[in-house]
Amino acid sequence: MNKFAHTLILAVFGIACWFVWGILTLASHTGHGGQLPGFTMFCIALRPGLIVLPILAAVYCLWIGFRRADKLPSWVSFFAATMGVLVLVTLPTLVAAYLPLIMAINDMASK
């Protein structure tokens, strides 16, 4: 049951990282010929890190998979770590995705 929980958490974490990667990809296409804000460009540059995070979690799950069942760490710590990392990655991503929208609204108001 513990190994199944680790695998389920890994799947959810991988899908969530994929969605965050997609948000950053969409944010990179919202410039409409104008310059994107600096923070958005910085977050877009860090987009490959969203591929590394699920790979590291998968390596940990493989390590769990090859250990004996009597010495397995609890899935709760893995859940807390992955969801904590996900929150720390998602919050700046959402800010970076909304900055071009705020810039566009400000440009429309000044015209």
Beta strands, then each sheet from edge to edge (+ up, - down):
end
